[in-house]
């Protein structure tokens, strides 16, 4: 039944122009259908029930403000682990969600996991030359080196962080 016909039937009924039986004869649908359309009109302001929006599916755990807070955390420190983000959401926003929920919301906001690149804090050629001169007095047998990246989780540098996804756009 076209929505215009439904609206006309409701207008005729509300204004008392025709009796309900005459309206139903004109438009050609049942009394039950008419009352269903009337209830939908009074409830939503439309004659067509919409099956999309906030009423279908499982309600989201994280609201807009929670997602905004999560994005602020990621912008502030892109190398947070998911368990750290989970802890901060519990402590500061008082919501308890699963790791997968955080990952899904970040993905919906086009935030992906990227490899981080650390740049040396100091690149002074004079200090480098002084180091080469100082270390040059030792033989290779006297030197020992450790790999700082193999330290445990107290290592200050992390290998991955979160950033916005970038899409390549083709020129037309």
KOLMI-643956 format. One record per atom (N, C-alpha, C): x, y, z; atom name. Coordinates in steps of 0.05 Angstrom, whole numbers, always signed. Each point is the difference from the previous one (the first is absolute). Example, Ala and Ser with C-alpha at 12.3 -4.5 7.8 and 13.67 -1.06 7.14 Angstrom:
! residues 2
+264 / -114 / +156 / N
-18 / +24 / +0 / CA
+18 / +24 / +0 / C
-7 / +21 / -14 / N
+16 / +24 / +1 / CA
-15 / +22 / +14 / C
***
This chain:
! residues 172
+17 / -24 / +0 / N
-17 / +24 / +0 / CA
+18 / +25 / +0 / C
-3 / +18 / -19 / N
+16 / +24 / -1 / CA
-3 / +17 / +26 / C
+21 / +12 / +9 / N
-2 / +17 / +24 / CA
-19 / +23 / -3 / C
-3 / +11 / -24 / N
-19 / +22 / -4 / CA
-28 / -8 / +6 / C
-8 / -25 / -8 / N
-27 / -10 / +5 / CA
-4 / -3 / +30 / C
+20 / -10 / +14 / N
-2 / -3 / +29 / CA
-4 / +27 / +13 / C
+16 / +20 / -8 / N
-3 / +27 / +12 / CA
-27 / +12 / -6 / C
-10 / -4 / -24 / N
-27 / +10 / -7 / CA
-22 / -13 / +18 / C
+3 / -26 / +4 / N
-20 / -14 / +17 / CA
+1 / +11 / +29 / C
+24 / +5 / +10 / N
+3 / +10 / +27 / CA
-11 / +28 / +2 / C
+5 / +17 / -20 / N
-10 / +28 / +0 / CA
-31 / +0 / -1 / C
-11 / -17 / -17 / N
-29 / -1 / -1 / CA
-12 / -9 / +26 / C
+13 / -19 / +13 / N
-10 / -11 / +26 / CA
+3 / +21 / +22 / C
+23 / +13 / +2 / N
+5 / +20 / +21 / CA
-18 / +25 / -3 / C
-6 / +8 / -24 / N
-16 / +24 / -4 / CA
-30 / -6 / +1 / C
-7 / -26 / +0 / N
-28 / -8 / +2 / CA
-16 / +5 / -26 / C
+14 / +0 / -23 / N
-13 / +5 / -25 / CA
-18 / -24 / -8 / C
+11 / -25 / +4 / N
-15 / -24 / -6 / CA
+0 / -19 / +23 / C
-19 / -19 / +0 / N
+1 / -21 / +21 / CA
+22 / -20 / -8 / C
+8 / -15 / +20 / N
+22 / -20 / -4 / CA
-7 / -20 / -22 / C
-25 / -10 / +0 / N
-8 / -19 / -20 / CA
+2 / +11 / -28 / C
-8 / +26 / -4 / N
+1 / +12 / -26 / CA
+29 / +5 / -9 / C
+18 / +7 / +20 / N
+29 / +4 / -6 / CA
+12 / -27 / -9 / C
-7 / -22 / +14 / N
+11 / -26 / -7 / CA
-10 / -9 / -27 / C
-24 / +6 / -7 / N
-11 / -7 / -27 / CA
+15 / +16 / -22 / C
+7 / +25 / +6 / N
+14 / +16 / -20 / CA
+29 / -9 / -4 / C
+14 / -4 / +22 / N
+29 / -6 / -3 / CA
+5 / -30 / -5 / C
-18 / -17 / +9 / N
+2 / -29 / -7 / CA
+18 / -16 / +18 / C
+3 / +8 / +25 / N
+15 / -18 / +19 / CA
-17 / -5 / +24 / C
+9 / -20 / +16 / N
-16 / -9 / +23 / CA
+1 / +19 / +24 / C
-19 / -4 / +18 / N
-1 / +16 / +24 / CA
+25 / -4 / +17 / C
+9 / -25 / +1 / N
+24 / -6 / +16 / CA
+24 / +15 / -11 / C
+3 / +0 / -27 / N
+22 / +15 / -12 / CA
-2 / +30 / +5 / C
-24 / +10 / +0 / N
-4 / +29 / +5 / CA
+9 / +7 / +29 / C
-9 / -17 / +19 / N
+8 / +6 / +28 / CA
+30 / -3 / +5 / C
+12 / -19 / -15 / N
+30 / -3 / +2 / CA
+14 / +25 / -11 / C
-10 / +10 / -23 / N
+12 / +24 / -12 / CA
-5 / +24 / +18 / C
-24 / +2 / +12 / N
-7 / +22 / +18 / CA
+18 / -1 / +25 / C
+5 / -23 / +11 / N
+18 / -2 / +23 / CA
+28 / +8 / -7 / C
+10 / -9 / -23 / N
+27 / +8 / -9 / CA
+1 / +30 / -4 / C
-21 / +12 / -11 / N
-1 / +29 / -5 / CA
+1 / +16 / +27 / C
-15 / -10 / +19 / N
+0 / +14 / +26 / CA
+25 / -4 / +16 / C
+14 / -22 / -4 / N
+24 / -7 / +15 / CA
+25 / +14 / -13 / C
+2 / -1 / -26 / N
+25 / +9 / -13 / CA
-4 / +25 / -17 / C
-25 / +6 / -8 / N
-4 / +23 / -18 / CA
+2 / -8 / -29 / C
+3 / -26 / -6 / N
+2 / -9 / -27 / CA
-19 / -25 / -3 / C
-9 / -5 / -24 / N
-18 / -22 / -4 / CA
+15 / -26 / -7 / C
+26 / +2 / -4 / N
+16 / -24 / -7 / CA
+18 / -6 / +24 / C
-1 / -25 / +10 / N
+18 / -8 / +22 / CA
+28 / -3 / -11 / C
+19 / +13 / +12 / N
+28 / -2 / -8 / CA
+14 / -21 / +15 / C
+15 / -17 / -14 / N
+13 / -23 / +13 / CA
+30 / +6 / +4 / C
+9 / +24 / -4 / N
+28 / +7 / +4 / CA
+1 / +20 / +23 / C
+24 / +6 / +8 / N
+4 / +21 / +21 / CA
+7 / -13 / +26 / C
-7 / +14 / +21 / N
+9 / -8 / +27 / CA
-17 / -23 / +12 / C
-22 / -7 / -13 / N
-18 / -20 / +13 / CA
+7 / -29 / -7 / C
+16 / -5 / -21 / N
+6 / -27 / -7 / CA
+28 / -8 / +9 / C
+3 / -26 / +4 / N
+26 / -10 / +8 / CA
+7 / +4 / +29 / C
+24 / -8 / +8 / N
+9 / +3 / +27 / CA
+8 / +29 / +5 / C
-9 / +12 / +22 / N
+8 / +27 / +6 / CA
+30 / +3 / +4 / C
+12 / +21 / -10 / N
+29 / +3 / +3 / CA
+7 / +6 / +29 / C
+23 / -11 / +8 / N
+9 / +3 / +27 / CA
+14 / +28 / +3 / C
+15 / +7 / -20 / N
+14 / +25 / +1 / CA
-16 / +22 / -14 / C
-5 / +22 / +14 / N
-15 / +22 / -12 / CA
+20 / +19 / -14 / C
-11 / +21 / -12 / N
+16 / +19 / -15 / CA
+22 / +12 / +17 / C
-6 / +8 / +24 / N
+20 / +13 / +18 / CA
+22 / -20 / +7 / C
-7 / -26 / +4 / N
+20 / -20 / +6 / CA
+19 / -4 / -23 / C
-11 / -1 / -24 / N
+16 / -4 / -24 / CA
+18 / +25 / -4 / C
-11 / +23 / +5 / N
+16 / +25 / -2 / CA
+24 / -1 / +20 / C
-6 / -9 / +24 / N
+22 / -3 / +20 / CA
+21 / -20 / -9 / C
-9 / -22 / -11 / N
+18 / -20 / -11 / CA
+18 / +11 / -22 / C
-12 / +16 / -18 / N
+16 / +12 / -21 / CA
+19 / +21 / +11 / C
-7 / +14 / +21 / N
+18 / +19 / +13 / CA
+24 / -14 / +12 / C
-5 / -23 / +12 / N
+22 / -16 / +11 / CA
+19 / -9 / -22 / C
-11 / -10 / -22 / N
+17 / -9 / -22 / CA
+15 / +22 / -12 / C
-12 / +24 / -3 / N
+15 / +23 / -11 / CA
+22 / +9 / +19 / C
-5 / -2 / +26 / N
+20 / +9 / +20 / CA
+23 / -20 / +0 / C
-5 / -25 / +0 / N
+21 / -20 / +1 / CA
-8 / -24 / -18 / C
+10 / +0 / -25 / N
-9 / -20 / -19 / CA
+10 / -28 / +5 / C
+18 / -4 / +19 / N
+11 / -27 / +5 / CA
-12 / -13 / +24 / C
-24 / +8 / +9 / N
-14 / -14 / +21 / CA
-7 / -28 / -9 / C
+2 / -19 / +19 / N
-10 / -27 / -5 / CA
-29 / +0 / +6 / C
-15 / -20 / -11 / N
-28 / -2 / +4 / CA
-7 / -3 / +30 / C
+16 / -15 / +15 / N
-6 / -3 / +28 / CA
+3 / +26 / +16 / C
+18 / +18 / -9 / N
+3 / +26 / +12 / CA
-24 / +18 / -6 / C
-9 / -1 / -25 / N
-24 / +15 / -7 / CA
-24 / -10 / +15 / C
-2 / -27 / +4 / N
-22 / -12 / +15 / CA
+1 / +10 / +29 / C
+23 / +1 / +12 / N
+3 / +9 / +27 / CA
-8 / +30 / +3 / C
+9 / +16 / -19 / N
-6 / +29 / +1 / CA
-30 / +5 / -4 / C
-13 / -16 / -17 / N
-29 / +3 / -3 / CA
-14 / -8 / +26 / C
+9 / -21 / +13 / N
-13 / -8 / +25 / CA
+4 / +20 / +22 / C
+24 / +11 / +2 / N
+7 / +19 / +21 / CA
-13 / +27 / -4 / C
+1 / +10 / -25 / N
-8 / +28 / -4 / CA
-29 / +3 / -11 / C
-10 / -20 / -14 / N
-27 / +2 / -12 / CA
-20 / -19 / +13 / C
+10 / -18 / +18 / N
-17 / -18 / +15 / CA
-16 / -19 / -18 / C
+13 / -9 / -22 / N
-13 / -20 / -17 / CA
+19 / -24 / -3 / C
-12 / -23 / +0 / N
+16 / -25 / -3 / CA
-7 / -12 / -27 / C
+20 / -1 / -17 / N
-4 / -11 / -27 / CA
+22 / -21 / -5 / C
-3 / -15 / -21 / N
+20 / -20 / -7 / CA
+20 / +12 / -19 / C
+23 / -14 / -3 / N
+21 / +10 / -18 / CA
-11 / +2 / -28 / C
-16 / -19 / -8 / N
-10 / +0 / -28 / CA
-18 / +24 / -5 / C
-15 / +9 / +21 / N
-17 / +24 / -3 / CA
+17 / +24 / -5 / C
+22 / +3 / +14 / N
+18 / +23 / -4 / CA
+12 / -1 / -28 / C
+9 / -24 / -8 / N
+12 / -3 / -26 / CA
-20 / +6 / -22 / C
-25 / -9 / +3 / N
-21 / +5 / -20 / CA
-7 / +30 / -2 / C
-1 / +13 / +23 / N
-6 / +29 / -1 / CA
+23 / +16 / -12 / C
+24 / -8 / +5 / N
+23 / +13 / -12 / CA
+0 / -4 / -31 / C
-8 / -24 / -7 / N
-2 / -7 / -29 / CA
-22 / +16 / -13 / C
-23 / +4 / +14 / N
-22 / +16 / -11 / CA
+9 / +29 / -4 / C
+18 / +9 / +16 / N
+10 / +28 / -1 / CA
+24 / +2 / -19 / C
+5 / -21 / -15 / N
+23 / -1 / -19 / CA
+27 / +3 / +13 / C
+2 / -11 / +24 / N
+26 / -1 / +14 / CA
+11 / -28 / -3 / C
+24 / -2 / -11 / N
+13 / -26 / -4 / CA
+26 / -2 / +15 / C
+11 / -24 / +1 / N
+26 / -4 / +14 / CA
+22 / +3 / -20 / C
+20 / +17 / +7 / N
+22 / +5 / -18 / CA
+26 / -6 / +15 / C
+21 / -6 / -16 / N
+27 / -4 / +12 / CA
+12 / +28 / +6 / C
+11 / +2 / +24 / N
+12 / +25 / +8 / CA
+30 / +1 / -8 / C
+10 / +23 / -5 / N
+28 / +3 / -6 / CA
+11 / +20 / +20 / C
+21 / -8 / +13 / N
+12 / +17 / +20 / CA
+23 / +15 / -13 / C
+1 / +26 / +4 / N
+22 / +16 / -10 / CA
+17 / +8 / +24 / C
+26 / -1 / -5 / N
+19 / +6 / +22 / CA
-5 / +28 / +11 / C
+1 / +3 / +26 / N
-5 / +26 / +12 / CA
+22 / +20 / -6 / C
+25 / -10 / -1 / N
+22 / +18 / -5 / CA
+16 / -11 / -24 / C
+6 / +18 / -18 / N
+16 / -7 / -23 / CA
+22 / +22 / -3 / C
+18 / -1 / +19 / N
+21 / +21 / +0 / CA
+26 / -13 / -11 / C
+10 / +11 / -22 / N
+24 / -12 / -12 / CA
+25 / +3 / +18 / C
+0 / +20 / +17 / N
+23 / +4 / +18 / CA
+0 / -21 / +22 / C
-24 / -6 / +11 / N
-1 / -21 / +20 / CA
+5 / -27 / -11 / C
-9 / -4 / -25 / N
+6 / -26 / -13 / CA
+30 / -3 / -5 / C
+13 / +21 / -9 / N
+29 / -2 / -4 / CA
+15 / -4 / +26 / C
-9 / +12 / +22 / N
+12 / -4 / +26 / CA
-3 / -28 / +9 / C
-24 / -12 / -5 / N
-5 / -28 / +7 / CA
+18 / -19 / -16 / C
+4 / +5 / -26 / N
+17 / -17 / -16 / CA
+29 / +2 / +10 / C
+8 / +24 / +7 / N
+28 / +3 / +10 / CA
+4 / -14 / +27 / C
-21 / +1 / +17 / N
+2 / -12 / +27 / CA
-1 / -31 / -3 / C
-17 / -10 / -17 / N
-3 / -29 / -2 / CA
+23 / -12 / -16 / C
+14 / +16 / -16 / N
+21 / -9 / -17 / CA
+24 / -11 / +15 / C
+3 / +7 / +26 / N
+23 / -9 / +15 / CA
-2 / -30 / +9 / C
-24 / -12 / -3 / N
-5 / -28 / +8 / CA
+2 / -18 / -24 / C
+8 / -25 / +5 / N
+0 / -20 / -21 / CA
-28 / -13 / -1 / C
-7 / -13 / -23 / N
-27 / -12 / -2 / CA
-5 / -21 / +21 / C
+21 / -13 / +10 / N
-4 / -21 / +21 / CA
-8 / +12 / +27 / C
+6 / +25 / +4 / N
-6 / +13 / +25 / CA
-28 / +13 / +1 / C
-14 / +0 / -23 / N
-26 / +13 / -1 / CA
-23 / -21 / +2 / C
-21 / +7 / +13 / N
-24 / -16 / +2 / CA
-25 / +17 / -4 / C
-19 / -10 / -15 / N
-24 / +16 / -5 / CA
-25 / -16 / +7 / C
-20 / +13 / +8 / N
-26 / -13 / +4 / CA
-21 / +12 / -18 / C
-19 / -16 / -7 / N
-22 / +9 / -17 / CA
-22 / +10 / +18 / C
-5 / +27 / +1 / N
-20 / +11 / +18 / CA
-28 / -7 / -8 / C
-5 / -8 / -25 / N
-27 / -7 / -8 / CA
-9 / -26 / +10 / C
+18 / -16 / +11 / N
-8 / -27 / +10 / CA
-6 / +1 / +30 / C
-1 / +24 / +11 / N
-7 / +3 / +29 / CA
-30 / -7 / +3 / C
-8 / -3 / +25 / N
-28 / -8 / +6 / CA
-19 / +24 / -4 / C
-25 / -2 / +10 / N
-20 / +20 / -6 / CA
+5 / +27 / +13 / C
+21 / +3 / +16 / N
+7 / +26 / +11 / CA
+16 / +17 / -20 / C
+5 / -10 / -24 / N
+14 / +14 / -20 / CA
-16 / +25 / -8 / C
+13 / +24 / -1 / N
-16 / +24 / -4 / CA
-11 / +2 / -29 / C
+11 / -12 / -19 / N
-10 / +3 / -27 / CA
-18 / -23 / -9 / C
-21 / +7 / -14 / N
-18 / -20 / -11 / CA
+2 / -1 / -30 / C
-7 / -23 / -12 / N
+4 / -3 / -28 / CA
-24 / +7 / -17 / C
-24 / +2 / +12 / N
-24 / +5 / -15 / CA
-16 / +22 / +13 / C
-15 / +15 / -16 / N
-17 / +21 / +10 / CA
-24 / +3 / -17 / C
-19 / +17 / +8 / N
-25 / +3 / -16 / CA
+0 / +27 / -14 / C
-11 / +0 / -24 / N
-2 / +24 / -16 / CA
-23 / -2 / -19 / C
-9 / +23 / -11 / N
-22 / +0 / -19 / CA
+8 / -14 / -25 / C
-19 / -14 / -12 / N
+4 / -14 / -26 / CA
+1 / +21 / -22 / C
+18 / -4 / -18 / N
+2 / +17 / -23 / CA
-7 / -16 / -25 / C
-18 / +10 / -16 / N
-8 / -13 / -24 / CA
+11 / +15 / -24 / C
+8 / -15 / -20 / N
+9 / +12 / -25 / CA
-23 / +6 / -17 / C
-3 / +25 / -9 / N
-22 / +8 / -17 / CA
+11 / +2 / -29 / C
-14 / -12 / -18 / N
+7 / +2 / -28 / CA
-10 / +26 / -12 / C
+17 / +11 / -17 / N
-8 / +25 / -14 / CA
-17 / -8 / -24 / C
-21 / +15 / -4 / N
-18 / -6 / -23 / CA
+7 / +17 / -23 / C
***
